[in-house]
């Protein structure tokens, strides 16, 4: 029997350099893995797919206290997808994802927060399934890849307003598949990577205004494939890595019209930028620098940065002097950059970087040379969640709480937040002055995570709103308030002191 760390311990021992903690050994059968994936904030829950060893891979939720299966879509086998580096997609109050009830094969389903998921688009009738493995919400519609058995794997859309699904592309012609993936919304269009019948694997664009799909840019001209990866929108530009015969894989920037190569890290035809899996975060903007995994040909894959101001590319730090440190899975949280990397001594583990001092390993989750390989990093509320693997417990859900996340406000949250009185003796108030309408969740807990007040998501109009927080029965100490949007993204958080 494996050990379990309860969710009630998540907020205990808050410190500036917190340690990752296993939320729960959800699959307790020997060293079996629950393999949590598709981590997505949904109102007051963190949703994901996982296998508890009994129900198979099914829709699960964590609500700050415990993990539970919330929908057993397929009672006989696994009902959910198992791929990493993916997110569910929310339109209005519904969350969408691939699922299989045992009769449909893998198709597009939705869940409304209770009961069983509902099939919304059976692209390929019968038990074979159309096998969508990526979905994105864009302009209140869903876009996903699917194979109808006739046209191969192509781009599809589903409109919840009309309850209709439509195939948008046939880029590879006939039964061949263009395999669209890495969807990203940019300048009112949907960009993605796909295989064209005469272009190879390149960057494509779907324009909902014209219902037309076009080749955005042919980076490796002709039939050769540049295989774009890590599509990331930064400061109204689309950054990506791509490969050509002359330069290998390097960092590029696309402005909606033209493509520009930004780096030649190895000064030759070898890869200067590391390849990543579909959907994996391989590029991130951190403190006005574009960070990625680069290789000069002498250093192995290390942490590099590109300065968009002066066009200079440089190595940030060599975490593994003897080989590849392979930094990836980047996520900014609590003002720091978190990522996975291998220093050659501890295996692939969780690291952090503050933009000033050298990066440091946050925790050796699977001790020694064993690699825990953290991935699917997702912020929900004030916590950073991810999956990691240990020899004893397999791959499970982990959490990290950095104290800096307890007193931050999202710069995109166009509002002022005041707490008065603070310190308080009996009752305090949270005054929120909104510049625009906003859907919000308000949660008050003590430092162990015990709820004092939980106001579920509701739509607040612009103007001032007062949240009364009763503390008459609360013991003296520090309490935490958190304000999040309907996807769980932190808007503001801080401390309340009860005297």
Residue pairs with C-beta under 8 A, 6 or more apart in sequence:
1 28
2 25
2 28
2 30
2 31
2 392
2 393
3 25
3 392
3 393
4 22
4 24
4 25
4 28
5 21
5 22
5 23
5 24
5 25
6 24
6 66
7 23
7 24
7 62
7 64
7 65
7 66
7 67
7 449
8 65
8 448
8 449
8 450
9 21
9 448
9 449
10 21
10 23
10 64
10 383
10 399
10 401
10 449
11 401
11 445
11 446
11 447
11 448
11 449
11 480
12 447
12 448
14 401
14 403
14 406
14 447
15 403
16 402
16 403
16 404
17 362
17 402
18 362
18 400
18 401
18 402
18 403
19 362
19 363
19 400
20 350
20 362
20 363
20 365
20 374
20 386
20 388
20 398
20 399
20 400
21 398
21 399
21 400
22 388
22 393
22 396
22 397
22 398
23 62
23 67
23 385
23 396
23 397
23 398
23 399
24 62
24 66
24 67
24 396
24 397
25 393
25 396
26 34
26 36
26 50
26 51
26 52
26 60
26 67
26 396
26 397
27 33
27 34
27 50
27 51
27 52
27 53
27 394
27 396
28 53
29 53
31 391
31 392
31 393
31 394
32 51
32 53
32 394
33 51
33 389
33 393
33 394
33 395
33 396
34 50
34 51
34 52
34 53
34 394
34 395
34 396
34 397
35 50
35 51
35 57
35 82
35 387
35 394
35 395
36 48
36 49
36 50
36 60
36 376
36 387
36 395
36 396
36 397
37 48
37 49
37 50
37 81
37 82
37 83
37 84
37 86
37 376
37 387
38 47
38 48
38 49
38 80
38 81
38 83
38 86
38 87
38 88
38 97
38 376
39 46
39 47
39 48
39 87
39 376
39 378
39 380
39 385
39 386
39 387
40 46
40 47
40 48
40 87
40 88
40 90
40 95
40 378
40 487
41 47
41 378
41 379
41 380
41 381
41 484
41 487
41 488
41 489
42 61
42 88
42 90
42 95
42 113
42 486
42 487
42 488
43 113
43 441
43 456
43 457
43 486
43 487
43 488
44 63
44 441
44 443
44 454
44 456
44 457
44 488
45 61
45 62
45 63
45 70
45 488
46 61
46 62
46 63
46 378
46 380
46 385
46 488
47 59
47 60
47 61
47 70
47 88
47 95
48 60
48 61
48 62
48 397
49 57
49 58
49 59
49 60
49 80
49 81
49 82
49 97
50 57
50 58
50 60
50 67
50 397
51 57
51 58
51 78
52 58
52 60
52 69
55 69
55 72
55 75
56 74
56 77
56 78
56 79
57 78
57 79
57 80
57 81
57 82
58 69
58 71
58 72
58 73
58 74
58 78
58 79
58 80
59 69
59 70
59 71
59 73
59 79
59 80
59 97
59 99
59 111
59 117
60 67
60 68
60 69
60 70
61 67
61 68
61 70
62 385
62 397
64 381
64 443
64 445
64 449
64 451
65 449
67 397
70 111
71 79
71 111
71 115
71 116
71 117
72 79
73 79
73 80
73 99
73 100
73 101
73 109
73 116
73 117
74 99
74 100
74 101
74 102
75 102
76 102
77 100
77 102
78 100
79 99
79 100
79 101
79 102
80 97
80 98
80 99
80 100
81 97
81 98
81 99
81 106
81 133
83 133
83 279
84 277
84 279
84 280
84 375
84 376
84 387
85 277
85 278
85 279
85 280
85 281
85 375
85 376
86 133
86 134
86 135
86 279
87 378
88 95
88 96
88 97
88 135
89 95
89 96
89 97
89 135
89 136
89 137
89 142
90 96
90 137
90 486
90 487
91 137
91 140
91 141
91 142
91 160
92 140
92 160
93 112
93 113
94 110
94 111
94 112
94 160
95 110
95 111
95 112
95 113
96 108
96 109
96 110
96 120
96 135
96 137
96 142
96 158
97 108
97 109
97 110
97 111
97 117
97 135
98 106
98 107
98 108
98 109
98 131
98 132
98 133
98 135
98 144
99 106
99 107
99 108
99 109
99 117
99 119
100 106
100 107
100 129
101 117
101 119
102 127
103 127
104 119
104 122
104 126
104 127
104 129
105 124
105 126
105 127
105 128
105 129
105 130
105 131
106 129
106 130
106 131
106 132
106 133
107 119
107 121
107 122
107 123
107 124
107 129
107 130
107 132
107 146
108 119
108 120
108 121
108 123
108 132
108 135
108 142
108 144
108 146
108 158
108 165
109 117
109 118
109 119
109 120
110 117
110 118
110 120
110 160
111 117
111 118
112 118
120 158
120 160
120 163
120 165
121 146
121 156
121 158
121 165
122 130
123 130
123 132
123 146
123 147
123 148
123 156
123 165
123 167
124 130
124 146
124 147
124 148
124 149
128 149
130 146
130 147
130 148
130 149
131 146
131 147
131 153
132 144
132 145
132 146
132 156
133 145
133 181
134 144
134 145
134 181
134 182
134 183
134 278
134 279
135 142
135 143
135 144
136 142
136 143
136 144
136 183
136 184
136 185
136 190
137 143
138 183
138 185
138 190
138 208
139 208
140 160
140 161
141 157
141 158
141 159
141 160
141 208
142 157
142 158
142 159
142 160
143 155
143 156
143 157
143 168
143 183
143 190
143 206
144 155
144 156
144 157
144 158
145 153
145 154
145 155
145 156
145 179
145 180
145 181
146 153
146 154
146 156
146 167
147 153
147 154
147 177
148 154
148 167
150 175
151 167
151 170
151 174
151 175
152 170
152 172
152 174
152 175
152 176
152 177
152 178
153 177
153 178
153 179
153 180
154 167
154 168
154 169
154 170
154 171
154 172
154 177
154 178
154 180
155 167
155 168
155 169
155 178
155 180
155 192
155 194
155 206
155 213
156 165
156 166
156 167
156 168
157 165
157 166
157 168
158 164
158 165
158 166
159 165
159 166
168 206
168 211
168 213
169 178
169 180
169 194
169 204
169 206
169 213
170 178
171 178
171 180
171 194
171 195
171 196
171 197
171 204
171 213
172 178
172 195
172 196
172 197
173 197
176 197
177 195
178 194
178 195
178 196
179 194
179 195
180 192
180 193
180 194
180 204
181 192
181 193
181 194
181 278
181 279
182 192
182 193
182 228
182 229
182 230
182 231
182 278
182 279
183 190
183 191
183 192
184 190
184 191
184 192
184 231
184 232
184 233
184 238
185 191
185 233
186 233
186 238
186 256
187 236
187 256
188 207
188 208
188 209
189 205
189 206
189 207
189 208
189 256
190 205
190 206
190 208
191 203
191 204
191 205
191 206
191 216
191 231
191 238
192 203
192 204
192 205
192 206
192 231
193 201
193 202
193 203
193 204
193 227
193 228
193 229
193 231
194 201
194 202
194 204
195 201
195 225
196 202
196 204
196 215
198 223
199 215
199 218
199 222
199 223
200 220
200 222
200 223
200 224
200 225
200 226
200 227
201 225
201 226
201 227
201 228
202 215
202 216
202 217
202 218
202 219
202 220
202 225
202 226
202 228
203 215
203 216
203 217
203 219
203 226
203 228
203 231
203 240
203 242
203 254
203 259
204 213
204 214
204 215
204 216
205 213
205 214
205 215
205 216
206 212
206 213
207 213
207 214
216 254
217 254
217 258
217 259
218 226
219 226
219 228
219 242
219 244
219 252
219 259
220 226
220 242
220 243
220 244
220 245
224 244
224 245
225 243
226 242
226 243
226 244
227 242
227 243
227 275
228 240
228 241
228 242
228 252
229 240
229 241
229 242
229 249
229 275
229 276
229 278
229 282
230 239
230 240
230 241
230 276
230 280
230 281
230 282
230 283
230 292
231 238
231 239
231 240
232 238
232 239
232 240
232 281
232 283
232 284
232 285
233 239
234 283
234 285
234 290
235 285
235 308
236 255
237 253
237 254
237 255
238 253
238 254
238 255
238 256
239 251
239 252
239 253
239 254
239 283
239 290
240 251
240 252
240 254
240 283
241 249
241 250
241 251
241 252
241 273
241 274
241 275
241 276
241 282
241 283
241 292
242 249
242 250
242 252
243 249
243 250
243 271
244 250
245 269
246 269
247 261
247 264
247 268
247 269
247 272
248 266
248 268
248 269
248 270
248 271
248 272
249 271
249 272
249 273
249 274
249 275
250 261
250 262
250 263
250 264
250 265
250 271
250 272
250 273
251 261
251 262
251 263
251 272
251 273
251 283
251 290
251 292
251 306
251 313
252 259
252 260
252 261
252 262
253 259
253 260
253 262
254 260
262 290
262 306
262 311
262 313
263 272
263 273
263 294
263 306
263 313
264 272
265 272
265 273
265 294
265 295
265 296
265 304
265 313
266 272
266 295
266 296
266 297
267 296
267 297
268 297
270 295
270 297
271 295
272 294
272 295
272 296
272 297
273 282
273 292
273 293
273 294
273 295
273 304
274 282
274 292
274 293
274 294
274 295
274 301
274 326
274 328
276 282
276 293
276 328
280 328
280 329
280 375
281 328
281 329
281 330
281 331
281 377
282 292
282 293
282 328
282 330
283 290
283 291
283 292
283 330
284 290
284 291
284 292
284 330
284 331
284 332
284 337
285 291
286 330
286 332
286 337
286 353
286 355
287 355
288 307
288 308
288 309
289 305
289 306
289 307
289 308
289 355
290 305
290 306
290 307
290 308
291 303
291 304
291 305
291 306
291 316
291 330
291 337
292 304
292 305
292 306
293 301
293 302
293 303
293 304
293 326
293 327
293 328
294 301
294 302
294 303
294 304
294 313
294 315
295 301
295 302
295 324
296 315
299 315
299 318
300 320
300 323
300 324
300 325
301 324
301 325
301 326
301 327
302 315
302 316
302 317
302 318
302 319
302 320
302 324
302 325
302 327
303 315
303 316
303 317
303 319
303 325
303 327
303 339
303 341
303 353
303 359
304 313
304 314
304 315
304 316
305 313
305 314
305 315
305 316
306 312
306 313
307 313
307 314
316 353
316 359
317 353
317 358
317 359
318 325
319 325
319 327
319 341
319 342
319 343
319 351
319 359
320 341
320 342
320 343
320 344
321 344
322 344
323 342
323 344
324 342
325 341
325 342
325 343
325 344
326 340
326 341
326 342
326 348
327 339
327 340
327 341
327 351
328 339
328 340
328 341
329 339
329 340
329 374
329 375
329 376
329 377
329 386
330 337
330 338
330 339
330 377
331 337
331 338
331 339
331 377
331 378
331 379
331 384
332 338
333 377
333 379
333 384
333 400
333 402
333 405
334 384
334 402
334 403
334 404
334 405
334 408
335 354
335 404
335 408
336 352
336 353
336 354
336 402
336 404
337 352
337 353
337 354
337 355
338 350
338 351
338 352
338 362
338 377
338 384
338 400
339 350
339 351
339 352
339 353
340 348
340 349
340 350
340 351
340 373
340 374
340 375
341 348
341 349
341 351
341 359
341 361
342 348
342 349
342 371
343 349
343 361
345 369
346 361
346 364
346 367
346 368
346 369
347 366
347 368
347 369
347 370
347 371
347 372
347 373
348 371
348 372
348 373
348 374
349 361
349 362
349 363
349 364
349 365
349 366
349 371
349 372
349 374
350 361
350 362
350 363
350 365
350 372
350 374
350 386
350 388
350 400
351 359
351 360
351 361
351 362
352 359
352 360
352 362
353 359
353 360
362 400
364 372
365 372
365 374
365 388
365 390
365 398
366 372
366 388
366 389
366 390
366 391
370 390
370 391
371 389
372 388
372 389
372 390
373 388
373 389
374 386
374 387
374 388
374 398
375 386
375 387
375 388
376 386
376 387
377 384
377 385
377 386
378 384
378 385
378 386
379 385
379 489
379 490
380 488
381 443
381 482
381 484
381 488
381 490
381 493
382 401
382 405
382 406
382 480
382 482
382 490
382 493
383 399
383 400
383 401
383 405
384 399
384 400
384 401
384 402
384 405
385 397
385 398
385 399
386 397
386 398
386 400
387 395
387 396
387 397
387 398
388 395
388 396
388 398
389 395
389 396
390 396
405 490
405 493
406 480
406 493
406 494
406 495
407 493
407 494
407 495
408 490
408 492
408 493
409 417
409 491
409 492
409 493
410 489
410 490
410 491
410 492
413 438
413 483
413 491
413 492
414 434
414 435
414 436
415 432
415 433
415 434
415 435
415 438
415 491
415 492
416 431
416 432
416 433
417 430
417 431
417 432
417 433
417 483
417 492
417 494
418 430
418 431
419 428
419 429
419 430
419 431
419 481
419 494
419 496
420 428
420 429
420 431
421 428
422 428
422 496
422 497
423 497
423 498
423 499
424 469
424 471
424 496
424 497
424 498
424 499
425 471
425 498
425 499
426 470
426 471
426 472
427 468
427 469
427 470
427 471
427 472
428 469
428 471
428 496
429 466
429 467
429 468
429 469
430 442
430 466
430 467
430 469
430 481
430 483
431 464
431 465
431 466
431 467
432 440
432 460
432 464
432 465
432 466
432 467
432 483
433 463
433 464
434 460
434 461
434 462
434 463
434 464
434 465
435 462
436 462
437 459
437 460
437 461
437 462
438 459
438 460
438 485
438 491
439 457
439 458
439 459
439 460
439 485
439 486
440 457
440 458
440 460
440 483
440 484
440 485
440 486
440 491
441 455
441 456
441 457
441 482
441 483
441 484
441 485
441 486
441 488
442 453
442 454
442 455
442 467
442 481
442 482
442 483
443 451
443 453
443 454
443 455
443 481
443 482
443 484
444 451
444 452
444 453
444 454
444 469
444 479
444 480
444 481
444 482
444 496
445 451
445 452
445 479
445 480
445 482
446 452
446 474
446 477
446 478
446 479
446 480
447 477
447 478
447 479
447 480
452 469
452 471
452 474
452 479
453 467
453 469
453 470
455 467
457 486
469 481
469 496
471 479
471 496
471 498
474 498
475 498
476 498
476 499
477 497
477 498
478 495
478 496
478 497
478 498
479 495
479 496
479 497
479 498
480 493
480 494
480 495
480 496
481 493
481 494
481 495
481 496
482 490
482 492
482 493
483 490
483 491
483 492
483 493
484 490
484 491
485 491
